Amino acid sequence: MSELTSRVFEQLDQSHIESIASQLGVDPAQASNAVQQALPLLMGGLARNASSPQGASALHSALERDHAGVDIGGLLGSVLGGGSGGGIGEVLGSVLGGGNADSAGSGIGGAILGHIFGGRREQAARGLGQTSGLGNQGAAQLLAMLAPLVMAALGNMTRKQGLDANGLSGILGQENNRLQQGSVGGLLSGVLDADGDGEVSMGEMLQAGAGLLGAFGKRN
């Protein structure tokens, strides 16, 4: 993984990996390996959508408005830690991959994922499923679980570093270039080849996930 993607991965401790493994029905080592492949795939999708001025502006505005300041530790605790009966923890656990979410990752996480990859959503899950050994369903579920985490991490980074839309686009573009040169480059190229398929609206993508995440875990 490259620098930015590694920062997101570092938000996950061993207990989070073990929880992901339990939800996917695999061992922690396989879950960790799959996460390290899934995060670059999500970053690459965001970079692709933010490569145009319009997309970068929409992403920046939505991150600042709805995702900056999200308490990632609290988010992860609610999504992966099981929570105790009801409340926001149960809701997040359901929509982001635990609880009553279906195996394809329905709800907020699934909506964000669909807009990141557009018509390439199934191709992304298939590619990750093959390289990680999770299969299509497990890969789709993992991507849906991780998509809101990536959004929250980018929102916090944008605010902390005072990035404007151009700066955010530049960082994502550089990250994508580094990832393309790494061990997941083949997977990224196969899924994100810019040939006009599956072009999506960044504003639409972020609107899908803004409501719940924007209301959760804000720091004063």
C-alpha positions as CSV (number, residue, x, y, z in Angstrom):
1,M,0.0,0.0,0.0
2,S,1.0,3.6,-0.5
3,E,1.2,6.3,2.1
4,L,-2.3,7.6,2.2
5,T,-3.9,4.2,1.9
6,S,-1.6,3.0,4.7
7,R,-2.9,5.7,6.9
8,V,-6.4,4.4,6.5
9,F,-5.3,0.8,7.1
10,E,-3.6,1.9,10.3
11,Q,-7.0,2.9,11.7
12,L,-7.8,-0.8,11.9
13,D,-6.4,-2.6,14.9
14,Q,-6.3,-6.4,15.4
15,S,-9.7,-6.5,17.0
16,H,-11.2,-4.8,13.9
17,I,-9.5,-7.2,11.6
18,E,-10.8,-10.1,13.6
19,S,-14.3,-8.7,13.5
20,I,-14.1,-8.3,9.7
21,A,-12.7,-11.9,9.5
22,S,-15.6,-13.2,11.5
23,Q,-18.2,-11.4,9.4
24,L,-16.6,-12.7,6.2
25,G,-16.1,-16.2,7.6
26,V,-12.3,-16.3,7.0
27,D,-9.2,-16.2,9.2
28,P,-7.7,-12.9,10.3
29,A,-4.6,-13.2,8.1
30,Q,-6.8,-13.6,5.0
31,A,-9.0,-10.7,6.1
32,S,-6.0,-8.4,6.6
33,N,-4.6,-9.3,3.2
34,A,-8.0,-8.6,1.6
35,V,-8.3,-5.2,3.3
36,Q,-4.9,-4.3,2.0
37,Q,-6.1,-5.0,-1.5
38,A,-9.6,-3.4,-1.0
39,L,-8.4,0.0,0.3
40,P,-6.3,0.8,-2.8
41,L,-9.2,-0.2,-5.0
42,L,-11.4,2.2,-3.3
43,M,-8.8,5.0,-3.3
44,G,-8.3,4.4,-7.0
45,G,-12.0,4.7,-7.7
46,L,-12.1,8.0,-5.8
47,A,-9.1,9.3,-7.6
48,R,-10.7,8.4,-11.0
49,N,-13.9,10.3,-10.1
50,A,-12.0,13.3,-8.7
51,S,-9.7,13.6,-11.8
52,S,-12.0,16.2,-13.3
53,P,-12.4,19.7,-11.8
54,Q,-16.2,19.1,-11.4
55,G,-15.7,15.8,-9.6
56,A,-12.9,17.2,-7.4
57,S,-15.1,20.1,-6.4
58,A,-18.0,17.9,-5.6
59,L,-15.9,15.6,-3.5
60,H,-14.2,18.4,-1.6
61,S,-17.5,20.1,-0.8
62,A,-19.1,16.9,0.4
63,L,-16.1,15.8,2.5
64,E,-15.9,19.2,4.2
65,R,-19.7,19.4,4.8
66,D,-20.5,15.8,5.8
67,H,-17.4,13.7,6.5
68,A,-14.7,15.9,8.1
69,G,-14.6,15.5,11.8
70,V,-16.1,12.0,11.9
71,D,-14.7,10.1,14.9
72,I,-13.2,7.1,13.0
73,G,-12.6,5.1,16.2
74,G,-16.3,5.5,17.2
75,L,-17.4,4.7,13.7
76,L,-15.3,1.5,13.7
77,G,-16.4,0.5,17.2
78,S,-20.1,0.8,16.1
79,V,-19.6,-1.0,12.8
80,L,-17.3,-3.8,13.9
81,G,-17.5,-3.9,17.7
82,G,-21.0,-5.2,18.0
83,G,-22.4,-2.3,20.1
84,S,-25.0,-3.0,22.7
85,G,-28.6,-3.2,21.7
86,G,-30.0,-0.5,19.4
87,G,-29.1,3.1,18.8
88,I,-26.7,4.4,16.2
89,G,-24.3,1.5,16.7
90,E,-26.9,-1.0,15.6
91,V,-27.9,1.2,12.6
92,L,-24.3,1.6,11.5
93,G,-23.6,-2.1,12.0
94,S,-26.5,-3.0,9.8
95,V,-25.9,-0.6,6.9
96,L,-22.1,-0.9,6.8
97,G,-21.7,-4.7,6.8
98,G,-22.8,-6.2,10.1
99,G,-26.1,-6.8,11.7
100,N,-28.8,-7.3,9.1
101,A,-26.9,-6.2,6.1
102,D,-27.0,-8.6,3.2
103,S,-23.9,-10.4,1.9
104,A,-23.5,-7.9,-1.0
105,G,-23.2,-4.9,1.4
106,S,-26.5,-3.1,1.2
107,G,-27.3,0.2,2.8
108,I,-25.0,3.3,3.0
109,G,-21.8,1.4,2.4
110,G,-23.2,-0.3,-0.6
111,A,-24.6,2.9,-2.0
112,I,-21.3,4.7,-1.7
113,L,-19.6,1.7,-3.3
114,G,-22.0,1.6,-6.2
115,H,-21.3,5.2,-7.0
116,I,-17.5,4.9,-6.7
117,F,-17.4,2.2,-9.3
118,G,-20.6,2.8,-11.3
119,G,-21.0,0.0,-13.8
120,R,-17.8,-1.5,-12.7
121,R,-19.0,-2.4,-9.2
122,E,-19.4,-6.1,-10.0
123,Q,-16.1,-6.1,-11.8
124,A,-14.4,-4.6,-8.8
125,A,-15.9,-7.3,-6.5
126,R,-15.0,-10.0,-8.9
127,G,-11.4,-8.9,-9.2
128,L,-10.9,-8.5,-5.5
129,G,-12.7,-11.8,-4.9
130,Q,-10.2,-13.5,-7.1
131,T,-7.0,-12.0,-5.8
132,S,-8.0,-12.2,-2.1
133,G,-9.8,-15.6,-2.2
134,L,-13.0,-14.1,-0.8
135,G,-15.2,-14.7,-3.8
136,N,-17.5,-12.2,-5.3
137,Q,-19.9,-11.9,-2.3
138,G,-17.3,-11.6,0.3
139,A,-15.4,-9.0,-1.7
140,A,-18.5,-7.0,-2.3
141,Q,-19.3,-7.1,1.5
142,L,-15.8,-6.0,2.4
143,L,-15.7,-3.1,0.0
144,A,-19.1,-1.9,1.3
145,M,-17.8,-2.1,4.9
146,L,-14.6,-0.1,4.1
147,A,-16.1,2.6,1.8
148,P,-17.5,4.8,4.7
149,L,-14.1,4.5,6.5
150,V,-12.3,5.8,3.5
151,M,-14.7,8.7,3.1
152,A,-14.3,9.6,6.8
153,A,-10.5,9.4,6.7
154,L,-10.4,11.6,3.6
155,G,-12.7,14.1,5.1
156,N,-10.6,14.4,8.2
157,M,-7.4,14.7,6.2
158,T,-8.9,17.4,4.0
159,R,-9.8,19.5,7.0
160,K,-6.6,18.9,8.9
161,Q,-4.4,19.8,5.9
162,G,-6.6,22.6,4.7
163,L,-6.8,21.2,1.2
164,D,-8.9,22.8,-1.5
165,A,-10.4,20.8,-4.3
166,N,-7.3,21.0,-6.5
167,G,-5.1,19.9,-3.6
168,L,-7.4,17.0,-2.8
169,S,-7.5,15.9,-6.5
170,G,-3.7,16.2,-6.7
171,I,-3.1,14.0,-3.6
172,L,-5.6,11.4,-4.8
173,G,-4.0,11.4,-8.2
174,Q,-0.5,11.0,-6.8
175,E,-1.7,8.2,-4.5
176,N,-3.3,6.4,-7.5
177,N,-0.1,6.7,-9.5
178,R,1.9,5.1,-6.6
179,L,-0.6,2.4,-6.2
180,Q,-0.6,1.6,-9.9
181,Q,3.2,0.9,-9.5
182,G,2.7,-1.4,-6.5
183,S,1.5,-4.9,-6.0
184,V,-2.2,-4.0,-6.6
185,G,-1.5,-2.2,-9.9
186,G,-2.8,-5.0,-12.0
187,L,-6.1,-5.1,-10.1
188,L,-6.5,-1.4,-10.2
189,S,-5.8,-1.2,-14.0
190,G,-8.3,-4.0,-14.7
191,V,-11.1,-2.3,-12.7
192,L,-10.4,1.4,-13.3
193,D,-9.3,1.5,-16.9
194,A,-10.6,4.9,-18.0
195,D,-12.4,3.9,-21.2
196,G,-15.8,5.6,-20.5
197,D,-17.5,2.7,-18.9
198,G,-19.3,3.3,-15.6
199,E,-18.7,7.0,-15.3
200,V,-20.4,8.2,-12.2
201,S,-21.4,11.5,-10.5
202,M,-19.2,12.2,-7.5
203,G,-22.0,14.5,-6.1
204,E,-24.5,11.6,-6.4
205,M,-22.1,9.2,-4.7
206,L,-21.4,11.4,-1.7
207,Q,-25.1,12.4,-1.3
208,A,-25.9,8.7,-0.9
209,G,-23.6,8.4,2.2
210,A,-23.8,11.9,3.6
211,G,-27.0,11.7,5.7
212,L,-26.0,9.1,8.3
213,L,-22.2,9.6,8.3
214,G,-22.7,13.4,8.5
215,A,-24.8,13.0,11.6
216,F,-22.5,10.5,13.4
217,G,-19.5,11.2,15.6
218,K,-18.9,14.8,14.9
219,R,-16.3,16.4,17.0
220,N,-17.0,19.9,18.4
